[in-house]
Amino acid sequence: MLQSNKSKEPSEDHLKNLINLHTKGFYQKTKAEGLKLLRDFPNSINLYNIIGTANKDLGNLDESIEAYNKALLINPNYADAYNNMGITLQQQGKLDEAIESYKKAFSINSNYDQAYCNMGIALQMQGKLEESIEAYNKALLINPNYAQAYYNMGISFKAQGKLDKAIKSFNRALLINPNYAQAHNNMGFALQKQGKLKEAIESYEKAFSLKTDYVEAY
């Protein structure tokens, strides 16, 4: 989400160009172009956020957090920076810190469905499965068409051995996004655990028809 402030921010075209570079996977170029623009716009929270995300994808996790913190020094109520910093902290294995970062994000923006979903993932990684399901449900209250939240909830149910609920969650994800290969694969796993081998094979086949290099599905 771009924050607009004409005196502090580059043009929309400049920012959209950076986002486009990042979306295409040109992370190093995104970072370089962002740093170049930062010379003219040293108080741009959008640039720091984009540079932080590029650094995260390059594996420069400490630099990523540094960029997000600079954005937050300029605007302490920048929810996106807290959410993205949580993702980086999660990659560092700092799950408690990541969860605190997500909490700050949705304390600023109570409708931040992605922050709830990301917190669910961190809680899931800690083995707090009931709490993770609660976080996914909060994300889905805000956005009922959030396929990833249904998928992740299915993973938590599967880890609890609640296979019927897991399958229901994967089905909900697939109703929203029929091309969700991971959901087809995990549906196959849950069906296999139930002894429904024919249906499981069909799910695995759907998974690798969508993602031909899906080794786990094969």
Sequence and secondary structure as in RCSB ss.txt:
>XXXX:A:sequence
MLQSNKSKEPSEDHLKNLINLHTKGFYQKTKAEGLKLLRDFPNSINLYNIIGTANKDLGNLDESIEAYNKALLIN
PNYADAYNNMGITLQQQGKLDEAIESYKKAFSINSNYDQAYCNMGIALQMQGKLEESIEAYNKALLINPNYAQAY
YNMGISFKAQGKLDKAIKSFNRALLINPNYAQAHNNMGFALQKQGKLKEAIESYEKAFSLKTDYVEAY
>XXXX:A:secstr
     TTTS  HHHHHHHHHHHHTT HHHHHHHHHHHHTT TT HHHHHHHHHHHHHHT HHHHHHHHHHHHHH 
TT HHHHHHHHHHHHHTT HHHHHHHHHHHHHH TT HHHHHHHHHHHHHTT HHHHHHHHHHHHHH TT HHHH
HHHHHHHHHHT HHHHHHHHHHHHHH TT HHHHHHHHHHHHHTT HHHHHHHHHHHHHH TT TTT 
